[in-house]
Amino acid sequence: MTIHLTERAAAQVARQLQKRGSGLGLRLGVRKSGCTGYAYVVDFADTAEEGDAVFDQHGVKVLINKEELPLLEGITVDFRREGISEAFKFDNPNIKAMCGCGESFAV
């Protein structure tokens, strides 16, 4: 399984974990949502849970529930600033369709 976290994304996760004062890494997942099927779920993980796959990228851990790995295989997670907005961005090679607003996707 391959998950990519860019250096920018890893630096942002490290900054946020330091700001929080605790945390193991970034938890990445999906949930059923929207008009096309799935939406990304991003949170900070304080512990690894049974069933998690743990990836270490640029000194930051990414935790993903193993059941969701097929939906995220090969994904690249980046962190971008565009104007006054900043957010994690996802390049997922498994996506077959996206909704018009860009909030959900189908695989």
Sequence and secondary structure as in RCSB ss.txt:
>XXXX:A:sequence
MTIHLTERAAAQVARQLQKRGSGLGLRLGVRKSGCTGYAYVVDFADTAEEGDAVFDQHGVKVLINKEELPLLEGI
TVDFRREGISEAFKFDNPNIKAMCGCGESFAV
>XXXX:A:secstr
   EE HHHHHHHHHHHHHHT  SEEEEEEEEETTTEEEEEEEEESS  TTEEEEEETTEEEEEEGGGHHHHTT 
EEEEEEETTEEEEEEE TT  EE TTSS EE 
